[in-house]
């Protein structure tokens, strides 16, 4: 647990220092996933940031992981489960297209 938090802190620090990269969206999505039990509104804002980074940079490899963290772990506190299914299917299709079977199964 401490290692995960340390790695995420480092990833966020690198993003703020050097700019956005492919790993940035997943780092923010994971932070949102972990934060949701403590600060739901903050987690939602960070999750939206992660989604906007992933979609803006058109990061196909990270998109299934980002969608899982956000729609599987954060947005269900604010939205109906049915509203997230579309994104899980999109993540599944993207994961299968890029060969990420593990995240395809998680999003299915």
Short mmCIF file of the C-alpha atoms (twelve columns), coordinates in Angstrom:
data_MODEL
# 
_entry.id   MODEL 
# 
loop_
_atom_site.group_PDB 
_atom_site.id 
_atom_site.type_symbol 
_atom_site.label_atom_id 
_atom_site.label_alt_id 
_atom_site.label_comp_id 
_atom_site.label_asym_id 
_atom_site.label_seq_id 
_atom_site.Cartn_x 
_atom_site.Cartn_y 
_atom_site.Cartn_z 
_atom_site.pdbx_PDB_model_num 
ATOM 1   C CA . UNK A 1   0.000   0.000  0.000   1 
ATOM 2   C CA . UNK A 2   2.780   2.424  0.891   1 
ATOM 3   C CA . UNK A 3   4.636   1.489  -2.285  1 
ATOM 4   C CA . UNK A 4   1.577   2.194  -4.433  1 
ATOM 5   C CA . UNK A 5   1.069   5.590  -2.836  1 
ATOM 6   C CA . UNK A 6   4.762   6.371  -3.236  1 
ATOM 7   C CA . UNK A 7   4.703   5.420  -6.925  1 
ATOM 8   C CA . UNK A 8   1.544   7.424  -7.579  1 
ATOM 9   C CA . UNK A 9   2.984   10.446 -5.806  1 
ATOM 10  C CA . UNK A 10  6.096   10.180 -7.941  1 
ATOM 11  C CA . UNK A 11  4.059   9.845  -11.148 1 
ATOM 12  C CA . UNK A 12  1.974   12.911 -10.288 1 
ATOM 13  C CA . UNK A 13  5.111   14.860 -9.360  1 
ATOM 14  C CA . UNK A 14  6.747   13.957 -12.685 1 
ATOM 15  C CA . UNK A 15  3.600   15.005 -14.538 1 
ATOM 16  C CA . UNK A 16  3.523   18.363 -12.786 1 
ATOM 17  C CA . UNK A 17  7.250   18.884 -13.346 1 
ATOM 18  C CA . UNK A 18  7.703   17.683 -16.927 1 
ATOM 19  C CA . UNK A 19  4.209   17.658 -18.393 1 
ATOM 20  C CA . UNK A 20  1.567   15.173 -19.368 1 
ATOM 21  C CA . UNK A 21  2.486   11.779 -20.771 1 
ATOM 22  C CA . UNK A 22  0.683   8.487  -21.361 1 
ATOM 23  C CA . UNK A 23  1.111   7.355  -17.751 1 
ATOM 24  C CA . UNK A 24  -0.376  10.584 -16.371 1 
ATOM 25  C CA . UNK A 25  -3.981  9.645  -17.077 1 
ATOM 26  C CA . UNK A 26  -3.629  6.278  -15.357 1 
ATOM 27  C CA . UNK A 27  -1.873  7.876  -12.376 1 
ATOM 28  C CA . UNK A 28  -4.685  10.387 -11.884 1 
ATOM 29  C CA . UNK A 29  -7.319  7.675  -12.401 1 
ATOM 30  C CA . UNK A 30  -5.699  5.480  -9.762  1 
ATOM 31  C CA . UNK A 31  -5.481  8.385  -7.322  1 
ATOM 32  C CA . UNK A 32  -9.189  9.045  -7.881  1 
ATOM 33  C CA . UNK A 33  -9.943  5.349  -7.339  1 
ATOM 34  C CA . UNK A 34  -8.072  5.356  -4.018  1 
ATOM 35  C CA . UNK A 35  -9.430  8.736  -2.908  1 
ATOM 36  C CA . UNK A 36  -13.124 8.017  -3.466  1 
ATOM 37  C CA . UNK A 37  -13.717 6.615  0.028   1 
ATOM 38  C CA . UNK A 38  -12.324 9.755  1.650   1 
ATOM 39  C CA . UNK A 39  -13.329 12.594 -0.677  1 
ATOM 40  C CA . UNK A 40  -15.900 11.678 -3.301  1 
ATOM 41  C CA . UNK A 41  -16.138 15.116 -4.876  1 
ATOM 42  C CA . UNK A 42  -12.355 15.403 -5.133  1 
ATOM 43  C CA . UNK A 43  -12.128 11.906 -6.568  1 
ATOM 44  C CA . UNK A 44  -14.729 12.806 -9.176  1 
ATOM 45  C CA . UNK A 45  -12.789 15.912 -10.223 1 
ATOM 46  C CA . UNK A 46  -9.496  14.018 -10.419 1 
ATOM 47  C CA . UNK A 47  -11.228 11.234 -12.328 1 
ATOM 48  C CA . UNK A 48  -12.611 13.722 -14.822 1 
ATOM 49  C CA . UNK A 49  -9.084  15.094 -15.242 1 
ATOM 50  C CA . UNK A 50  -7.780  11.582 -15.928 1 
ATOM 51  C CA . UNK A 51  -10.498 11.008 -18.520 1 
ATOM 52  C CA . UNK A 52  -9.839  14.301 -20.252 1 
ATOM 53  C CA . UNK A 53  -6.096  13.572 -20.430 1 
ATOM 54  C CA . UNK A 54  -6.664  10.080 -21.834 1 
ATOM 55  C CA . UNK A 55  -9.195  11.237 -24.398 1 
ATOM 56  C CA . UNK A 56  -7.319  14.380 -25.367 1 
ATOM 57  C CA . UNK A 57  -4.088  12.485 -25.999 1 
ATOM 58  C CA . UNK A 58  -6.023  9.582  -27.567 1 
ATOM 59  C CA . UNK A 59  -4.156  7.072  -25.431 1 
ATOM 60  C CA . UNK A 60  -5.568  3.742  -26.542 1 
ATOM 61  C CA . UNK A 61  -3.287  1.560  -24.390 1 
ATOM 62  C CA . UNK A 62  -4.219  3.232  -21.098 1 
ATOM 63  C CA . UNK A 63  -7.872  3.899  -21.841 1 
ATOM 64  C CA . UNK A 64  -9.203  0.520  -20.573 1 
ATOM 65  C CA . UNK A 65  -7.380  0.935  -17.245 1 
ATOM 66  C CA . UNK A 66  -8.523  4.529  -16.885 1 
ATOM 67  C CA . UNK A 67  -12.138 3.617  -17.665 1 
ATOM 68  C CA . UNK A 68  -12.046 0.770  -15.154 1 
ATOM 69  C CA . UNK A 69  -10.740 3.018  -12.366 1 
ATOM 70  C CA . UNK A 70  -13.136 5.850  -13.094 1 
ATOM 71  C CA . UNK A 71  -16.331 4.102  -14.161 1 
ATOM 72  C CA . UNK A 72  -15.818 1.036  -11.994 1 
ATOM 73  C CA . UNK A 73  -14.592 2.793  -8.888  1 
ATOM 74  C CA . UNK A 74  -15.571 6.458  -8.838  1 
ATOM 75  C CA . UNK A 75  -18.565 7.342  -10.982 1 
ATOM 76  C CA . UNK A 76  -20.842 4.678  -9.555  1 
ATOM 77  C CA . UNK A 77  -21.107 6.897  -6.469  1 
ATOM 78  C CA . UNK A 78  -22.619 9.642  -8.628  1 
ATOM 79  C CA . UNK A 79  -24.269 7.934  -11.586 1 
ATOM 80  C CA . UNK A 80  -26.389 4.902  -12.243 1 
ATOM 81  C CA . UNK A 81  -24.520 1.712  -13.095 1 
ATOM 82  C CA . UNK A 82  -26.310 1.519  -16.433 1 
ATOM 83  C CA . UNK A 83  -24.711 4.814  -17.451 1 
ATOM 84  C CA . UNK A 84  -21.231 3.322  -17.007 1 
ATOM 85  C CA . UNK A 85  -21.865 0.203  -19.083 1 
ATOM 86  C CA . UNK A 86  -21.277 2.042  -22.349 1 
ATOM 87  C CA . UNK A 87  -17.807 3.059  -21.180 1 
ATOM 88  C CA . UNK A 88  -16.966 -0.425 -19.939 1 
ATOM 89  C CA . UNK A 89  -17.909 -1.826 -23.349 1 
ATOM 90  C CA . UNK A 90  -15.813 0.848  -25.053 1 
ATOM 91  C CA . UNK A 91  -12.908 -0.061 -22.758 1 
ATOM 92  C CA . UNK A 92  -13.431 -3.755 -23.518 1 
ATOM 93  C CA . UNK A 93  -13.373 -3.157 -27.261 1 
ATOM 94  C CA . UNK A 94  -10.309 -0.911 -27.020 1 
ATOM 95  C CA . UNK A 95  -8.473  -3.417 -24.816 1 
ATOM 96  C CA . UNK A 96  -9.181  -6.261 -27.216 1 
ATOM 97  C CA . UNK A 97  -8.069  -4.131 -30.164 1 
ATOM 98  C CA . UNK A 98  -4.702  -3.312 -28.539 1 
ATOM 99  C CA . UNK A 99  -4.225  -6.842 -27.157 1 
ATOM 100 C CA . UNK A 100 -4.763  -6.043 -23.472 1 
ATOM 101 C CA . UNK A 101 -6.773  -9.135 -22.559 1 
ATOM 102 C CA . UNK A 102 -6.483  -8.650 -18.787 1 
ATOM 103 C CA . UNK A 103 -8.131  -5.231 -18.868 1 
ATOM 104 C CA . UNK A 104 -10.632 -6.430 -21.437 1 
ATOM 105 C CA . UNK A 105 -11.823 -9.097 -19.003 1 
ATOM 106 C CA . UNK A 106 -11.954 -6.620 -16.115 1 
ATOM 107 C CA . UNK A 107 -14.132 -4.239 -18.116 1 
ATOM 108 C CA . UNK A 108 -16.397 -6.944 -19.504 1 
# 
